[in-house]
Amino acid sequence: MSHRRRIGITAGAAALLLGATACSGLGRTTVGQLSFRGHDSPVEISYSNSLVTGCHRIAIPDGATHVENNTLVDVILYQNYDCKPTNDPNNGIYVATTLSNVTAPRTNPWRSFSVVH
């Protein structure tokens, strides 16, 4: 392999590595729609392109009891506003991509979610 070709390959690999590390700092978002509905409510709220980092409050006053995850990522639903696990086994429900879930009767609604990334 010629010296010129080795330098070209090395420079190309360095450029790709630099580009990949520069993009990883950008705010990545979910692809698709995450929809929530309250118990016996016709009102539905949807989130598109949510950041994959942090905790997101569900903007339904009484909380959500139905969720449809039509995104390309998995989410975790919490019964509190700060996405912190509790001793309650119903808090921290995992909903995989393209699936849905409904709370059990007499169970507290979901109030926040985080994205698995």
Biotite code that builds the C-alpha atoms (Angstrom):
import biotite.structure as struc

atoms = struc.array([
    struc.Atom([0.000, 0.000, 0.000], chain_id="A", res_id=1, res_name="MET", atom_name="CA", element="C"),
    struc.Atom([1.435, 3.370, -0.949], chain_id="A", res_id=2, res_name="SER", atom_name="CA", element="C"),
    struc.Atom([2.304, 6.021, 1.609], chain_id="A", res_id=3, res_name="HIS", atom_name="CA", element="C"),
    struc.Atom([-0.164, 8.442, 0.013], chain_id="A", res_id=4, res_name="ARG", atom_name="CA", element="C"),
    struc.Atom([-3.020, 5.937, 0.271], chain_id="A", res_id=5, res_name="ARG", atom_name="CA", element="C"),
    struc.Atom([-2.266, 5.203, 3.964], chain_id="A", res_id=6, res_name="ARG", atom_name="CA", element="C"),
    struc.Atom([-2.353, 8.922, 4.753], chain_id="A", res_id=7, res_name="ILE", atom_name="CA", element="C"),
    struc.Atom([-5.676, 9.247, 2.922], chain_id="A", res_id=8, res_name="GLY", atom_name="CA", element="C"),
    struc.Atom([-7.217, 6.331, 4.827], chain_id="A", res_id=9, res_name="ILE", atom_name="CA", element="C"),
    struc.Atom([-5.932, 7.661, 8.153], chain_id="A", res_id=10, res_name="THR", atom_name="CA", element="C"),
    struc.Atom([-7.264, 11.158, 7.424], chain_id="A", res_id=11, res_name="ALA", atom_name="CA", element="C"),
    struc.Atom([-10.651, 9.750, 6.383], chain_id="A", res_id=12, res_name="GLY", atom_name="CA", element="C"),
    struc.Atom([-10.922, 7.625, 9.529], chain_id="A", res_id=13, res_name="ALA", atom_name="CA", element="C"),
    struc.Atom([-9.995, 10.625, 11.686], chain_id="A", res_id=14, res_name="ALA", atom_name="CA", element="C"),
    struc.Atom([-12.654, 12.766, 9.967], chain_id="A", res_id=15, res_name="ALA", atom_name="CA", element="C"),
    struc.Atom([-15.323, 10.094, 10.553], chain_id="A", res_id=16, res_name="LEU", atom_name="CA", element="C"),
    struc.Atom([-14.343, 9.729, 14.203], chain_id="A", res_id=17, res_name="LEU", atom_name="CA", element="C"),
    struc.Atom([-14.392, 13.488, 14.716], chain_id="A", res_id=18, res_name="LEU", atom_name="CA", element="C"),
    struc.Atom([-17.786, 13.767, 13.027], chain_id="A", res_id=19, res_name="GLY", atom_name="CA", element="C"),
    struc.Atom([-19.276, 10.989, 15.143], chain_id="A", res_id=20, res_name="ALA", atom_name="CA", element="C"),
    struc.Atom([-18.098, 12.497, 18.417], chain_id="A", res_id=21, res_name="THR", atom_name="CA", element="C"),
    struc.Atom([-19.315, 15.959, 17.419], chain_id="A", res_id=22, res_name="ALA", atom_name="CA", element="C"),
    struc.Atom([-22.812, 14.649, 16.634], chain_id="A", res_id=23, res_name="CYS", atom_name="CA", element="C"),
    struc.Atom([-23.118, 12.672, 19.863], chain_id="A", res_id=24, res_name="SER", atom_name="CA", element="C"),
    struc.Atom([-23.359, 15.927, 21.825], chain_id="A", res_id=25, res_name="GLY", atom_name="CA", element="C"),
    struc.Atom([-26.450, 17.060, 19.932], chain_id="A", res_id=26, res_name="LEU", atom_name="CA", element="C"),
    struc.Atom([-29.858, 16.697, 21.572], chain_id="A", res_id=27, res_name="GLY", atom_name="CA", element="C"),
    struc.Atom([-31.144, 13.380, 20.249], chain_id="A", res_id=28, res_name="ARG", atom_name="CA", element="C"),
    struc.Atom([-34.913, 12.926, 20.138], chain_id="A", res_id=29, res_name="THR", atom_name="CA", element="C"),
    struc.Atom([-37.408, 10.113, 19.818], chain_id="A", res_id=30, res_name="THR", atom_name="CA", element="C"),
    struc.Atom([-38.709, 9.278, 16.360], chain_id="A", res_id=31, res_name="VAL", atom_name="CA", element="C"),
    struc.Atom([-42.459, 8.800, 16.247], chain_id="A", res_id=32, res_name="GLY", atom_name="CA", element="C"),
    struc.Atom([-45.304, 9.637, 18.582], chain_id="A", res_id=33, res_name="GLN", atom_name="CA", element="C"),
    struc.Atom([-46.000, 8.793, 22.216], chain_id="A", res_id=34, res_name="LEU", atom_name="CA", element="C"),
    struc.Atom([-49.722, 9.237, 23.048], chain_id="A", res_id=35, res_name="SER", atom_name="CA", element="C"),
    struc.Atom([-51.405, 9.406, 26.459], chain_id="A", res_id=36, res_name="PHE", atom_name="CA", element="C"),
    struc.Atom([-55.044, 9.447, 27.544], chain_id="A", res_id=37, res_name="ARG", atom_name="CA", element="C"),
    struc.Atom([-56.676, 9.714, 30.941], chain_id="A", res_id=38, res_name="GLY", atom_name="CA", element="C"),
    struc.Atom([-59.262, 7.299, 32.363], chain_id="A", res_id=39, res_name="HIS", atom_name="CA", element="C"),
    struc.Atom([-62.558, 7.540, 30.417], chain_id="A", res_id=40, res_name="ASP", atom_name="CA", element="C"),
    struc.Atom([-61.329, 10.697, 28.721], chain_id="A", res_id=41, res_name="SER", atom_name="CA", element="C"),
    struc.Atom([-61.676, 11.471, 25.026], chain_id="A", res_id=42, res_name="PRO", atom_name="CA", element="C"),
    struc.Atom([-58.752, 13.907, 25.309], chain_id="A", res_id=43, res_name="VAL", atom_name="CA", element="C"),
    struc.Atom([-55.434, 12.532, 24.134], chain_id="A", res_id=44, res_name="GLU", atom_name="CA", element="C"),
    struc.Atom([-52.066, 14.252, 24.379], chain_id="A", res_id=45, res_name="ILE", atom_name="CA", element="C"),
    struc.Atom([-49.169, 13.262, 22.158], chain_id="A", res_id=46, res_name="SER", atom_name="CA", element="C"),
    struc.Atom([-45.435, 13.873, 22.315], chain_id="A", res_id=47, res_name="TYR", atom_name="CA", element="C"),
    struc.Atom([-43.278, 13.850, 19.198], chain_id="A", res_id=48, res_name="SER", atom_name="CA", element="C"),
    struc.Atom([-39.519, 14.245, 19.063], chain_id="A", res_id=49, res_name="ASN", atom_name="CA", element="C"),
    struc.Atom([-39.047, 14.241, 22.850], chain_id="A", res_id=50, res_name="SER", atom_name="CA", element="C"),
    struc.Atom([-35.483, 14.460, 24.068], chain_id="A", res_id=51, res_name="LEU", atom_name="CA", element="C"),
    struc.Atom([-34.085, 11.045, 24.939], chain_id="A", res_id=52, res_name="VAL", atom_name="CA", element="C"),
    struc.Atom([-32.537, 12.437, 28.117], chain_id="A", res_id=53, res_name="THR", atom_name="CA", element="C"),
    struc.Atom([-34.253, 13.613, 31.254], chain_id="A", res_id=54, res_name="GLY", atom_name="CA", element="C"),
    struc.Atom([-37.664, 13.228, 32.814], chain_id="A", res_id=55, res_name="CYS", atom_name="CA", element="C"),
    struc.Atom([-40.810, 14.350, 30.983], chain_id="A", res_id=56, res_name="HIS", atom_name="CA", element="C"),
    struc.Atom([-44.054, 15.244, 32.774], chain_id="A", res_id=57, res_name="ARG", atom_name="CA", element="C"),
    struc.Atom([-47.266, 13.994, 31.240], chain_id="A", res_id=58, res_name="ILE", atom_name="CA", element="C"),
    struc.Atom([-49.456, 17.061, 30.756], chain_id="A", res_id=59, res_name="ALA", atom_name="CA", element="C"),
    struc.Atom([-52.769, 15.487, 31.750], chain_id="A", res_id=60, res_name="ILE", atom_name="CA", element="C"),
    struc.Atom([-54.098, 17.014, 35.006], chain_id="A", res_id=61, res_name="PRO", atom_name="CA", element="C"),
    struc.Atom([-55.306, 13.718, 36.501], chain_id="A", res_id=62, res_name="ASP", atom_name="CA", element="C"),
    struc.Atom([-52.499, 11.639, 34.993], chain_id="A", res_id=63, res_name="GLY", atom_name="CA", element="C"),
    struc.Atom([-52.543, 9.113, 32.160], chain_id="A", res_id=64, res_name="ALA", atom_name="CA", element="C"),
    struc.Atom([-54.031, 5.646, 32.271], chain_id="A", res_id=65, res_name="THR", atom_name="CA", element="C"),
    struc.Atom([-53.525, 4.681, 28.605], chain_id="A", res_id=66, res_name="HIS", atom_name="CA", element="C"),
    struc.Atom([-50.345, 4.929, 26.548], chain_id="A", res_id=67, res_name="VAL", atom_name="CA", element="C"),
    struc.Atom([-49.451, 4.074, 22.965], chain_id="A", res_id=68, res_name="GLU", atom_name="CA", element="C"),
    struc.Atom([-45.756, 3.997, 22.162], chain_id="A", res_id=69, res_name="ASN", atom_name="CA", element="C"),
    struc.Atom([-45.452, 4.513, 18.413], chain_id="A", res_id=70, res_name="ASN", atom_name="CA", element="C"),
    struc.Atom([-41.821, 5.563, 18.602], chain_id="A", res_id=71, res_name="THR", atom_name="CA", element="C"),
    struc.Atom([-38.608, 3.770, 17.747], chain_id="A", res_id=72, res_name="LEU", atom_name="CA", element="C"),
    struc.Atom([-37.497, 3.738, 21.398], chain_id="A", res_id=73, res_name="VAL", atom_name="CA", element="C"),
    struc.Atom([-38.696, 2.185, 24.650], chain_id="A", res_id=74, res_name="ASP", atom_name="CA", element="C"),
    struc.Atom([-40.053, 4.277, 27.524], chain_id="A", res_id=75, res_name="VAL", atom_name="CA", element="C"),
    struc.Atom([-40.540, 3.889, 31.264], chain_id="A", res_id=76, res_name="ILE", atom_name="CA", element="C"),
    struc.Atom([-43.693, 5.327, 32.868], chain_id="A", res_id=77, res_name="LEU", atom_name="CA", element="C"),
    struc.Atom([-43.780, 6.581, 36.465], chain_id="A", res_id=78, res_name="TYR", atom_name="CA", element="C"),
    struc.Atom([-46.578, 7.415, 38.887], chain_id="A", res_id=79, res_name="GLN", atom_name="CA", element="C"),
    struc.Atom([-44.696, 10.409, 40.263], chain_id="A", res_id=80, res_name="ASN", atom_name="CA", element="C"),
    struc.Atom([-43.582, 13.632, 38.578], chain_id="A", res_id=81, res_name="TYR", atom_name="CA", element="C"),
    struc.Atom([-39.823, 13.114, 38.884], chain_id="A", res_id=82, res_name="ASP", atom_name="CA", element="C"),
    struc.Atom([-39.266, 9.707, 37.212], chain_id="A", res_id=83, res_name="CYS", atom_name="CA", element="C"),
    struc.Atom([-37.933, 8.177, 40.410], chain_id="A", res_id=84, res_name="LYS", atom_name="CA", element="C"),
    struc.Atom([-38.647, 4.530, 41.171], chain_id="A", res_id=85, res_name="PRO", atom_name="CA", element="C"),
    struc.Atom([-40.573, 3.792, 44.355], chain_id="A", res_id=86, res_name="THR", atom_name="CA", element="C"),
    struc.Atom([-41.390, 0.643, 46.308], chain_id="A", res_id=87, res_name="ASN", atom_name="CA", element="C"),
    struc.Atom([-44.690, 0.404, 44.430], chain_id="A", res_id=88, res_name="ASP", atom_name="CA", element="C"),
    struc.Atom([-44.379, -2.392, 41.820], chain_id="A", res_id=89, res_name="PRO", atom_name="CA", element="C"),
    struc.Atom([-46.658, -0.412, 39.455], chain_id="A", res_id=90, res_name="ASN", atom_name="CA", element="C"),
    struc.Atom([-44.204, 2.488, 39.316], chain_id="A", res_id=91, res_name="ASN", atom_name="CA", element="C"),
    struc.Atom([-41.577, 2.228, 36.618], chain_id="A", res_id=92, res_name="GLY", atom_name="CA", element="C"),
    struc.Atom([-43.588, 0.391, 33.943], chain_id="A", res_id=93, res_name="ILE", atom_name="CA", element="C"),
    struc.Atom([-41.544, -0.478, 30.839], chain_id="A", res_id=94, res_name="TYR", atom_name="CA", element="C"),
    struc.Atom([-43.321, -0.001, 27.497], chain_id="A", res_id=95, res_name="VAL", atom_name="CA", element="C"),
    struc.Atom([-41.401, -1.244, 24.490], chain_id="A", res_id=96, res_name="ALA", atom_name="CA", element="C"),
    struc.Atom([-41.493, 0.386, 21.084], chain_id="A", res_id=97, res_name="THR", atom_name="CA", element="C"),
    struc.Atom([-44.749, 0.056, 19.093], chain_id="A", res_id=98, res_name="THR", atom_name="CA", element="C"),
    struc.Atom([-46.650, -1.329, 22.119], chain_id="A", res_id=99, res_name="LEU", atom_name="CA", element="C"),
    struc.Atom([-49.343, 0.081, 24.398], chain_id="A", res_id=100, res_name="SER", atom_name="CA", element="C"),
    struc.Atom([-50.353, -0.284, 28.034], chain_id="A", res_id=101, res_name="ASN", atom_name="CA", element="C"),
    struc.Atom([-53.296, 0.486, 30.312], chain_id="A", res_id=102, res_name="VAL", atom_name="CA", element="C"),
    struc.Atom([-53.208, 0.865, 34.085], chain_id="A", res_id=103, res_name="THR", atom_name="CA", element="C"),
    struc.Atom([-55.039, -1.676, 36.195], chain_id="A", res_id=104, res_name="ALA", atom_name="CA", element="C"),
    struc.Atom([-58.260, -0.575, 37.899], chain_id="A", res_id=105, res_name="PRO", atom_name="CA", element="C"),
    struc.Atom([-57.691, 1.305, 41.166], chain_id="A", res_id=106, res_name="ARG", atom_name="CA", element="C"),
    struc.Atom([-54.058, 1.931, 40.255], chain_id="A", res_id=107, res_name="THR", atom_name="CA", element="C"),
    struc.Atom([-52.514, 5.387, 40.355], chain_id="A", res_id=108, res_name="ASN", atom_name="CA", element="C"),
    struc.Atom([-52.097, 7.033, 36.927], chain_id="A", res_id=109, res_name="PRO", atom_name="CA", element="C"),
    struc.Atom([-48.785, 7.747, 35.264], chain_id="A", res_id=110, res_name="TRP", atom_name="CA", element="C"),
    struc.Atom([-47.455, 11.288, 35.678], chain_id="A", res_id=111, res_name="ARG", atom_name="CA", element="C"),
    struc.Atom([-44.047, 11.213, 33.962], chain_id="A", res_id=112, res_name="SER", atom_name="CA", element="C"),
    struc.Atom([-41.897, 9.202, 31.570], chain_id="A", res_id=113, res_name="PHE", atom_name="CA", element="C"),
    struc.Atom([-38.284, 8.725, 30.609], chain_id="A", res_id=114, res_name="SER", atom_name="CA", element="C"),
    struc.Atom([-36.796, 7.331, 27.428], chain_id="A", res_id=115, res_name="VAL", atom_name="CA", element="C"),
    struc.Atom([-34.573, 4.243, 27.378], chain_id="A", res_id=116, res_name="VAL", atom_name="CA", element="C"),
    struc.Atom([-31.487, 5.077, 25.317], chain_id="A", res_id=117, res_name="HIS", atom_name="CA", element="C"),
])
